[in-house]
Amino acid sequence: MTIKEICDLLGGEVLCAGEENREIAGAIAGDLLSFIMGTAKEGYLWITIQAHLNVAAVAVLKDLPLIILASGRRAPDDLIERCNAEKITLLSVPQSVYEVCAELALHGLKGQ
């Protein structure tokens, strides 16, 4: 699935548009930054409720082109600005982390 297809599927608000035609290889969910740094695979999307600048730094480090902020979390301006600079798509959705994972799995995206 592409970033655009995932954003369309989940709805929500695109806070920052990155490379919408980029294919996503899989998904990882977690809120512990060190877990994501040690576990995430390149090209995966990241589902989290963390909404601060360090999220963008981890996404850059692991080449995660799509961050999904679950449970209606809002991103501060500095996170949006950094994601814009790094061409990372930032999507805020009302669904819980669980609901996002279930929906993506239902549509065939593998998880980690």
MODELLER restraints for C-alpha pairs under 7 A, 6 or more apart:
rsr = mdl.restraints
at = mdl.atoms
rsr.add(forms.Gaussian(group=physical.xy_distance, feature=features.Distance(at['CA:1:A'], at['CA:23:A']), mean=5.57, stdev=0.5))
rsr.add(forms.Gaussian(group=physical.xy_distance, feature=features.Distance(at['CA:1:A'], at['CA:24:A']), mean=5.75, stdev=0.5))
rsr.add(forms.Gaussian(group=physical.xy_distance, feature=features.Distance(at['CA:2:A'], at['CA:20:A']), mean=6.64, stdev=0.5))
rsr.add(forms.Gaussian(group=physical.xy_distance, feature=features.Distance(at['CA:2:A'], at['CA:21:A']), mean=5.40, stdev=0.5))
rsr.add(forms.Gaussian(group=physical.xy_distance, feature=features.Distance(at['CA:2:A'], at['CA:22:A']), mean=5.33, stdev=0.5))
rsr.add(forms.Gaussian(group=physical.xy_distance, feature=features.Distance(at['CA:2:A'], at['CA:23:A']), mean=4.25, stdev=0.5))
rsr.add(forms.Gaussian(group=physical.xy_distance, feature=features.Distance(at['CA:2:A'], at['CA:24:A']), mean=5.69, stdev=0.5))
rsr.add(forms.Gaussian(group=physical.xy_distance, feature=features.Distance(at['CA:3:A'], at['CA:20:A']), mean=4.87, stdev=0.5))
rsr.add(forms.Gaussian(group=physical.xy_distance, feature=features.Distance(at['CA:3:A'], at['CA:21:A']), mean=6.07, stdev=0.5))
rsr.add(forms.Gaussian(group=physical.xy_distance, feature=features.Distance(at['CA:3:A'], at['CA:22:A']), mean=5.93, stdev=0.5))
rsr.add(forms.Gaussian(group=physical.xy_distance, feature=features.Distance(at['CA:3:A'], at['CA:23:A']), mean=6.45, stdev=0.5))
rsr.add(forms.Gaussian(group=physical.xy_distance, feature=features.Distance(at['CA:3:A'], at['CA:24:A']), mean=6.56, stdev=0.5))
rsr.add(forms.Gaussian(group=physical.xy_distance, feature=features.Distance(at['CA:3:A'], at['CA:66:A']), mean=6.97, stdev=0.5))
rsr.add(forms.Gaussian(group=physical.xy_distance, feature=features.Distance(at['CA:4:A'], at['CA:20:A']), mean=4.79, stdev=0.5))
rsr.add(forms.Gaussian(group=physical.xy_distance, feature=features.Distance(at['CA:4:A'], at['CA:21:A']), mean=6.31, stdev=0.5))
rsr.add(forms.Gaussian(group=physical.xy_distance, feature=features.Distance(at['CA:11:A'], at['CA:93:A']), mean=6.76, stdev=0.5))
rsr.add(forms.Gaussian(group=physical.xy_distance, feature=features.Distance(at['CA:12:A'], at['CA:91:A']), mean=6.77, stdev=0.5))
rsr.add(forms.Gaussian(group=physical.xy_distance, feature=features.Distance(at['CA:12:A'], at['CA:92:A']), mean=5.58, stdev=0.5))
rsr.add(forms.Gaussian(group=physical.xy_distance, feature=features.Distance(at['CA:12:A'], at['CA:93:A']), mean=4.26, stdev=0.5))
rsr.add(forms.Gaussian(group=physical.xy_distance, feature=features.Distance(at['CA:12:A'], at['CA:94:A']), mean=6.60, stdev=0.5))
rsr.add(forms.Gaussian(group=physical.xy_distance, feature=features.Distance(at['CA:13:A'], at['CA:91:A']), mean=5.70, stdev=0.5))
rsr.add(forms.Gaussian(group=physical.xy_distance, feature=features.Distance(at['CA:13:A'], at['CA:92:A']), mean=5.23, stdev=0.5))
rsr.add(forms.Gaussian(group=physical.xy_distance, feature=features.Distance(at['CA:13:A'], at['CA:93:A']), mean=6.47, stdev=0.5))
rsr.add(forms.Gaussian(group=physical.xy_distance, feature=features.Distance(at['CA:14:A'], at['CA:90:A']), mean=5.96, stdev=0.5))
rsr.add(forms.Gaussian(group=physical.xy_distance, feature=features.Distance(at['CA:14:A'], at['CA:91:A']), mean=4.49, stdev=0.5))
rsr.add(forms.Gaussian(group=physical.xy_distance, feature=features.Distance(at['CA:14:A'], at['CA:92:A']), mean=6.41, stdev=0.5))
rsr.add(forms.Gaussian(group=physical.xy_distance, feature=features.Distance(at['CA:15:A'], at['CA:80:A']), mean=6.76, stdev=0.5))
rsr.add(forms.Gaussian(group=physical.xy_distance, feature=features.Distance(at['CA:15:A'], at['CA:90:A']), mean=5.36, stdev=0.5))
rsr.add(forms.Gaussian(group=physical.xy_distance, feature=features.Distance(at['CA:15:A'], at['CA:91:A']), mean=5.70, stdev=0.5))
rsr.add(forms.Gaussian(group=physical.xy_distance, feature=features.Distance(at['CA:15:A'], at['CA:92:A']), mean=6.89, stdev=0.5))
rsr.add(forms.Gaussian(group=physical.xy_distance, feature=features.Distance(at['CA:16:A'], at['CA:80:A']), mean=6.19, stdev=0.5))
rsr.add(forms.Gaussian(group=physical.xy_distance, feature=features.Distance(at['CA:16:A'], at['CA:83:A']), mean=6.66, stdev=0.5))
rsr.add(forms.Gaussian(group=physical.xy_distance, feature=features.Distance(at['CA:16:A'], at['CA:84:A']), mean=5.96, stdev=0.5))
rsr.add(forms.Gaussian(group=physical.xy_distance, feature=features.Distance(at['CA:16:A'], at['CA:89:A']), mean=5.21, stdev=0.5))
rsr.add(forms.Gaussian(group=physical.xy_distance, feature=features.Distance(at['CA:16:A'], at['CA:90:A']), mean=4.93, stdev=0.5))
rsr.add(forms.Gaussian(group=physical.xy_distance, feature=features.Distance(at['CA:17:A'], at['CA:88:A']), mean=6.83, stdev=0.5))
rsr.add(forms.Gaussian(group=physical.xy_distance, feature=features.Distance(at['CA:17:A'], at['CA:89:A']), mean=4.63, stdev=0.5))
rsr.add(forms.Gaussian(group=physical.xy_distance, feature=features.Distance(at['CA:17:A'], at['CA:90:A']), mean=6.67, stdev=0.5))
rsr.add(forms.Gaussian(group=physical.xy_distance, feature=features.Distance(at['CA:18:A'], at['CA:84:A']), mean=6.99, stdev=0.5))
rsr.add(forms.Gaussian(group=physical.xy_distance, feature=features.Distance(at['CA:18:A'], at['CA:87:A']), mean=4.27, stdev=0.5))
rsr.add(forms.Gaussian(group=physical.xy_distance, feature=features.Distance(at['CA:18:A'], at['CA:88:A']), mean=4.69, stdev=0.5))
rsr.add(forms.Gaussian(group=physical.xy_distance, feature=features.Distance(at['CA:18:A'], at['CA:89:A']), mean=4.32, stdev=0.5))
rsr.add(forms.Gaussian(group=physical.xy_distance, feature=features.Distance(at['CA:19:A'], at['CA:87:A']), mean=6.44, stdev=0.5))
rsr.add(forms.Gaussian(group=physical.xy_distance, feature=features.Distance(at['CA:24:A'], at['CA:43:A']), mean=5.69, stdev=0.5))
rsr.add(forms.Gaussian(group=physical.xy_distance, feature=features.Distance(at['CA:24:A'], at['CA:44:A']), mean=5.61, stdev=0.5))
rsr.add(forms.Gaussian(group=physical.xy_distance, feature=features.Distance(at['CA:24:A'], at['CA:45:A']), mean=6.59, stdev=0.5))
rsr.add(forms.Gaussian(group=physical.xy_distance, feature=features.Distance(at['CA:25:A'], at['CA:43:A']), mean=5.53, stdev=0.5))
rsr.add(forms.Gaussian(group=physical.xy_distance, feature=features.Distance(at['CA:25:A'], at['CA:44:A']), mean=5.24, stdev=0.5))
rsr.add(forms.Gaussian(group=physical.xy_distance, feature=features.Distance(at['CA:26:A'], at['CA:44:A']), mean=4.70, stdev=0.5))
rsr.add(forms.Gaussian(group=physical.xy_distance, feature=features.Distance(at['CA:26:A'], at['CA:45:A']), mean=6.41, stdev=0.5))
rsr.add(forms.Gaussian(group=physical.xy_distance, feature=features.Distance(at['CA:26:A'], at['CA:109:A']), mean=5.62, stdev=0.5))
rsr.add(forms.Gaussian(group=physical.xy_distance, feature=features.Distance(at['CA:26:A'], at['CA:110:A']), mean=4.95, stdev=0.5))
rsr.add(forms.Gaussian(group=physical.xy_distance, feature=features.Distance(at['CA:26:A'], at['CA:111:A']), mean=5.50, stdev=0.5))
rsr.add(forms.Gaussian(group=physical.xy_distance, feature=features.Distance(at['CA:27:A'], at['CA:44:A']), mean=5.03, stdev=0.5))
rsr.add(forms.Gaussian(group=physical.xy_distance, feature=features.Distance(at['CA:27:A'], at['CA:45:A']), mean=4.79, stdev=0.5))
rsr.add(forms.Gaussian(group=physical.xy_distance, feature=features.Distance(at['CA:27:A'], at['CA:46:A']), mean=5.96, stdev=0.5))
rsr.add(forms.Gaussian(group=physical.xy_distance, feature=features.Distance(at['CA:27:A'], at['CA:110:A']), mean=6.33, stdev=0.5))
rsr.add(forms.Gaussian(group=physical.xy_distance, feature=features.Distance(at['CA:27:A'], at['CA:111:A']), mean=4.69, stdev=0.5))
rsr.add(forms.Gaussian(group=physical.xy_distance, feature=features.Distance(at['CA:27:A'], at['CA:112:A']), mean=6.19, stdev=0.5))
rsr.add(forms.Gaussian(group=physical.xy_distance, feature=features.Distance(at['CA:28:A'], at['CA:40:A']), mean=6.44, stdev=0.5))
rsr.add(forms.Gaussian(group=physical.xy_distance, feature=features.Distance(at['CA:28:A'], at['CA:44:A']), mean=6.79, stdev=0.5))
rsr.add(forms.Gaussian(group=physical.xy_distance, feature=features.Distance(at['CA:28:A'], at['CA:45:A']), mean=6.30, stdev=0.5))
rsr.add(forms.Gaussian(group=physical.xy_distance, feature=features.Distance(at['CA:28:A'], at['CA:46:A']), mean=5.09, stdev=0.5))
rsr.add(forms.Gaussian(group=physical.xy_distance, feature=features.Distance(at['CA:28:A'], at['CA:47:A']), mean=6.29, stdev=0.5))
rsr.add(forms.Gaussian(group=physical.xy_distance, feature=features.Distance(at['CA:28:A'], at['CA:111:A']), mean=5.82, stdev=0.5))
rsr.add(forms.Gaussian(group=physical.xy_distance, feature=features.Distance(at['CA:28:A'], at['CA:112:A']), mean=5.29, stdev=0.5))
rsr.add(forms.Gaussian(group=physical.xy_distance, feature=features.Distance(at['CA:29:A'], at['CA:46:A']), mean=5.65, stdev=0.5))
rsr.add(forms.Gaussian(group=physical.xy_distance, feature=features.Distance(at['CA:29:A'], at['CA:47:A']), mean=4.54, stdev=0.5))
rsr.add(forms.Gaussian(group=physical.xy_distance, feature=features.Distance(at['CA:29:A'], at['CA:48:A']), mean=5.95, stdev=0.5))
rsr.add(forms.Gaussian(group=physical.xy_distance, feature=features.Distance(at['CA:30:A'], at['CA:36:A']), mean=6.73, stdev=0.5))
rsr.add(forms.Gaussian(group=physical.xy_distance, feature=features.Distance(at['CA:30:A'], at['CA:47:A']), mean=6.50, stdev=0.5))
rsr.add(forms.Gaussian(group=physical.xy_distance, feature=features.Distance(at['CA:30:A'], at['CA:48:A']), mean=5.49, stdev=0.5))
rsr.add(forms.Gaussian(group=physical.xy_distance, feature=features.Distance(at['CA:31:A'], at['CA:48:A']), mean=5.40, stdev=0.5))
rsr.add(forms.Gaussian(group=physical.xy_distance, feature=features.Distance(at['CA:31:A'], at['CA:49:A']), mean=6.44, stdev=0.5))
rsr.add(forms.Gaussian(group=physical.xy_distance, feature=features.Distance(at['CA:31:A'], at['CA:50:A']), mean=5.98, stdev=0.5))
rsr.add(forms.Gaussian(group=physical.xy_distance, feature=features.Distance(at['CA:37:A'], at['CA:58:A']), mean=6.33, stdev=0.5))
rsr.add(forms.Gaussian(group=physical.xy_distance, feature=features.Distance(at['CA:37:A'], at['CA:62:A']), mean=6.66, stdev=0.5))
rsr.add(forms.Gaussian(group=physical.xy_distance, feature=features.Distance(at['CA:40:A'], at['CA:62:A']), mean=6.70, stdev=0.5))
rsr.add(forms.Gaussian(group=physical.xy_distance, feature=features.Distance(at['CA:41:A'], at['CA:62:A']), mean=6.82, stdev=0.5))
rsr.add(forms.Gaussian(group=physical.xy_distance, feature=features.Distance(at['CA:42:A'], at['CA:62:A']), mean=5.68, stdev=0.5))
rsr.add(forms.Gaussian(group=physical.xy_distance, feature=features.Distance(at['CA:42:A'], at['CA:63:A']), mean=5.13, stdev=0.5))
rsr.add(forms.Gaussian(group=physical.xy_distance, feature=features.Distance(at['CA:42:A'], at['CA:64:A']), mean=6.06, stdev=0.5))
rsr.add(forms.Gaussian(group=physical.xy_distance, feature=features.Distance(at['CA:43:A'], at['CA:63:A']), mean=5.92, stdev=0.5))
rsr.add(forms.Gaussian(group=physical.xy_distance, feature=features.Distance(at['CA:43:A'], at['CA:64:A']), mean=5.26, stdev=0.5))
rsr.add(forms.Gaussian(group=physical.xy_distance, feature=features.Distance(at['CA:43:A'], at['CA:65:A']), mean=6.37, stdev=0.5))
rsr.add(forms.Gaussian(group=physical.xy_distance, feature=features.Distance(at['CA:44:A'], at['CA:64:A']), mean=5.41, stdev=0.5))
rsr.add(forms.Gaussian(group=physical.xy_distance, feature=features.Distance(at['CA:45:A'], at['CA:64:A']), mean=5.59, stdev=0.5))
rsr.add(forms.Gaussian(group=physical.xy_distance, feature=features.Distance(at['CA:45:A'], at['CA:65:A']), mean=6.32, stdev=0.5))
rsr.add(forms.Gaussian(group=physical.xy_distance, feature=features.Distance(at['CA:45:A'], at['CA:66:A']), mean=4.79, stdev=0.5))
rsr.add(forms.Gaussian(group=physical.xy_distance, feature=features.Distance(at['CA:45:A'], at['CA:67:A']), mean=5.90, stdev=0.5))
rsr.add(forms.Gaussian(group=physical.xy_distance, feature=features.Distance(at['CA:46:A'], at['CA:64:A']), mean=6.84, stdev=0.5))
rsr.add(forms.Gaussian(group=physical.xy_distance, feature=features.Distance(at['CA:46:A'], at['CA:66:A']), mean=6.35, stdev=0.5))
rsr.add(forms.Gaussian(group=physical.xy_distance, feature=features.Distance(at['CA:46:A'], at['CA:67:A']), mean=4.87, stdev=0.5))
rsr.add(forms.Gaussian(group=physical.xy_distance, feature=features.Distance(at['CA:46:A'], at['CA:68:A']), mean=6.04, stdev=0.5))
rsr.add(forms.Gaussian(group=physical.xy_distance, feature=features.Distance(at['CA:47:A'], at['CA:67:A']), mean=6.03, stdev=0.5))
rsr.add(forms.Gaussian(group=physical.xy_distance, feature=features.Distance(at['CA:47:A'], at['CA:68:A']), mean=4.69, stdev=0.5))
rsr.add(forms.Gaussian(group=physical.xy_distance, feature=features.Distance(at['CA:47:A'], at['CA:69:A']), mean=6.14, stdev=0.5))
rsr.add(forms.Gaussian(group=physical.xy_distance, feature=features.Distance(at['CA:47:A'], at['CA:70:A']), mean=6.69, stdev=0.5))
rsr.add(forms.Gaussian(group=physical.xy_distance, feature=features.Distance(at['CA:47:A'], at['CA:97:A']), mean=6.51, stdev=0.5))
rsr.add(forms.Gaussian(group=physical.xy_distance, feature=features.Distance(at['CA:48:A'], at['CA:68:A']), mean=6.28, stdev=0.5))
rsr.add(forms.Gaussian(group=physical.xy_distance, feature=features.Distance(at['CA:48:A'], at['CA:69:A']), mean=5.31, stdev=0.5))
rsr.add(forms.Gaussian(group=physical.xy_distance, feature=features.Distance(at['CA:48:A'], at['CA:70:A']), mean=5.94, stdev=0.5))
rsr.add(forms.Gaussian(group=physical.xy_distance, feature=features.Distance(at['CA:48:A'], at['CA:97:A']), mean=6.73, stdev=0.5))
rsr.add(forms.Gaussian(group=physical.xy_distance, feature=features.Distance(at['CA:49:A'], at['CA:69:A']), mean=5.28, stdev=0.5))
rsr.add(forms.Gaussian(group=physical.xy_distance, feature=features.Distance(at['CA:49:A'], at['CA:70:A']), mean=5.36, stdev=0.5))
rsr.add(forms.Gaussian(group=physical.xy_distance, feature=features.Distance(at['CA:49:A'], at['CA:71:A']), mean=6.85, stdev=0.5))
rsr.add(forms.Gaussian(group=physical.xy_distance, feature=features.Distance(at['CA:49:A'], at['CA:73:A']), mean=6.21, stdev=0.5))
rsr.add(forms.Gaussian(group=physical.xy_distance, feature=features.Distance(at['CA:51:A'], at['CA:73:A']), mean=6.85, stdev=0.5))
rsr.add(forms.Gaussian(group=physical.xy_distance, feature=features.Distance(at['CA:51:A'], at['CA:74:A']), mean=6.69, stdev=0.5))
rsr.add(forms.Gaussian(group=physical.xy_distance, feature=features.Distance(at['CA:51:A'], at['CA:75:A']), mean=5.21, stdev=0.5))
rsr.add(forms.Gaussian(group=physical.xy_distance, feature=features.Distance(at['CA:52:A'], at['CA:75:A']), mean=6.73, stdev=0.5))
rsr.add(forms.Gaussian(group=physical.xy_distance, feature=features.Distance(at['CA:52:A'], at['CA:76:A']), mean=6.58, stdev=0.5))
rsr.add(forms.Gaussian(group=physical.xy_distance, feature=features.Distance(at['CA:52:A'], at['CA:79:A']), mean=5.89, stdev=0.5))
rsr.add(forms.Gaussian(group=physical.xy_distance, feature=features.Distance(at['CA:53:A'], at['CA:78:A']), mean=6.24, stdev=0.5))
rsr.add(forms.Gaussian(group=physical.xy_distance, feature=features.Distance(at['CA:53:A'], at['CA:79:A']), mean=4.65, stdev=0.5))
rsr.add(forms.Gaussian(group=physical.xy_distance, feature=features.Distance(at['CA:56:A'], at['CA:79:A']), mean=6.53, stdev=0.5))
rsr.add(forms.Gaussian(group=physical.xy_distance, feature=features.Distance(at['CA:56:A'], at['CA:82:A']), mean=6.57, stdev=0.5))
rsr.add(forms.Gaussian(group=physical.xy_distance, feature=features.Distance(at['CA:56:A'], at['CA:83:A']), mean=6.15, stdev=0.5))
rsr.add(forms.Gaussian(group=physical.xy_distance, feature=features.Distance(at['CA:65:A'], at['CA:88:A']), mean=4.80, stdev=0.5))
rsr.add(forms.Gaussian(group=physical.xy_distance, feature=features.Distance(at['CA:65:A'], at['CA:89:A']), mean=6.14, stdev=0.5))
rsr.add(forms.Gaussian(group=physical.xy_distance, feature=features.Distance(at['CA:66:A'], at['CA:88:A']), mean=5.70, stdev=0.5))
rsr.add(forms.Gaussian(group=physical.xy_distance, feature=features.Distance(at['CA:66:A'], at['CA:89:A']), mean=4.70, stdev=0.5))
rsr.add(forms.Gaussian(group=physical.xy_distance, feature=features.Distance(at['CA:66:A'], at['CA:90:A']), mean=6.01, stdev=0.5))
rsr.add(forms.Gaussian(group=physical.xy_distance, feature=features.Distance(at['CA:67:A'], at['CA:89:A']), mean=6.25, stdev=0.5))
rsr.add(forms.Gaussian(group=physical.xy_distance, feature=features.Distance(at['CA:67:A'], at['CA:90:A']), mean=5.01, stdev=0.5))
rsr.add(forms.Gaussian(group=physical.xy_distance, feature=features.Distance(at['CA:67:A'], at['CA:91:A']), mean=6.28, stdev=0.5))
rsr.add(forms.Gaussian(group=physical.xy_distance, feature=features.Distance(at['CA:68:A'], at['CA:90:A']), mean=6.05, stdev=0.5))
rsr.add(forms.Gaussian(group=physical.xy_distance, feature=features.Distance(at['CA:68:A'], at['CA:91:A']), mean=4.80, stdev=0.5))
rsr.add(forms.Gaussian(group=physical.xy_distance, feature=features.Distance(at['CA:68:A'], at['CA:92:A']), mean=5.88, stdev=0.5))
rsr.add(forms.Gaussian(group=physical.xy_distance, feature=features.Distance(at['CA:69:A'], at['CA:91:A']), mean=5.99, stdev=0.5))
rsr.add(forms.Gaussian(group=physical.xy_distance, feature=features.Distance(at['CA:69:A'], at['CA:92:A']), mean=4.65, stdev=0.5))
rsr.add(forms.Gaussian(group=physical.xy_distance, feature=features.Distance(at['CA:69:A'], at['CA:93:A']), mean=6.22, stdev=0.5))
rsr.add(forms.Gaussian(group=physical.xy_distance, feature=features.Distance(at['CA:70:A'], at['CA:92:A']), mean=6.14, stdev=0.5))
rsr.add(forms.Gaussian(group=physical.xy_distance, feature=features.Distance(at['CA:70:A'], at['CA:93:A']), mean=5.22, stdev=0.5))
rsr.add(forms.Gaussian(group=physical.xy_distance, feature=features.Distance(at['CA:70:A'], at['CA:94:A']), mean=6.10, stdev=0.5))
rsr.add(forms.Gaussian(group=physical.xy_distance, feature=features.Distance(at['CA:70:A'], at['CA:95:A']), mean=5.81, stdev=0.5))
rsr.add(forms.Gaussian(group=physical.xy_distance, feature=features.Distance(at['CA:70:A'], at['CA:96:A']), mean=5.32, stdev=0.5))
rsr.add(forms.Gaussian(group=physical.xy_distance, feature=features.Distance(at['CA:70:A'], at['CA:97:A']), mean=5.47, stdev=0.5))
rsr.add(forms.Gaussian(group=physical.xy_distance, feature=features.Distance(at['CA:71:A'], at['CA:93:A']), mean=6.30, stdev=0.5))
rsr.add(forms.Gaussian(group=physical.xy_distance, feature=features.Distance(at['CA:71:A'], at['CA:94:A']), mean=4.70, stdev=0.5))
rsr.add(forms.Gaussian(group=physical.xy_distance, feature=features.Distance(at['CA:71:A'], at['CA:95:A']), mean=5.13, stdev=0.5))
rsr.add(forms.Gaussian(group=physical.xy_distance, feature=features.Distance(at['CA:71:A'], at['CA:96:A']), mean=4.63, stdev=0.5))
rsr.add(forms.Gaussian(group=physical.xy_distance, feature=features.Distance(at['CA:71:A'], at['CA:97:A']), mean=6.92, stdev=0.5))
rsr.add(forms.Gaussian(group=physical.xy_distance, feature=features.Distance(at['CA:72:A'], at['CA:92:A']), mean=6.04, stdev=0.5))
rsr.add(forms.Gaussian(group=physical.xy_distance, feature=features.Distance(at['CA:72:A'], at['CA:93:A']), mean=5.26, stdev=0.5))
rsr.add(forms.Gaussian(group=physical.xy_distance, feature=features.Distance(at['CA:72:A'], at['CA:94:A']), mean=4.17, stdev=0.5))
rsr.add(forms.Gaussian(group=physical.xy_distance, feature=features.Distance(at['CA:72:A'], at['CA:95:A']), mean=7.00, stdev=0.5))
rsr.add(forms.Gaussian(group=physical.xy_distance, feature=features.Distance(at['CA:73:A'], at['CA:92:A']), mean=6.29, stdev=0.5))
rsr.add(forms.Gaussian(group=physical.xy_distance, feature=features.Distance(at['CA:74:A'], at['CA:92:A']), mean=6.59, stdev=0.5))
rsr.add(forms.Gaussian(group=physical.xy_distance, feature=features.Distance(at['CA:83:A'], at['CA:89:A']), mean=6.77, stdev=0.5))
rsr.add(forms.Gaussian(group=physical.xy_distance, feature=features.Distance(at['CA:83:A'], at['CA:90:A']), mean=7.00, stdev=0.5))
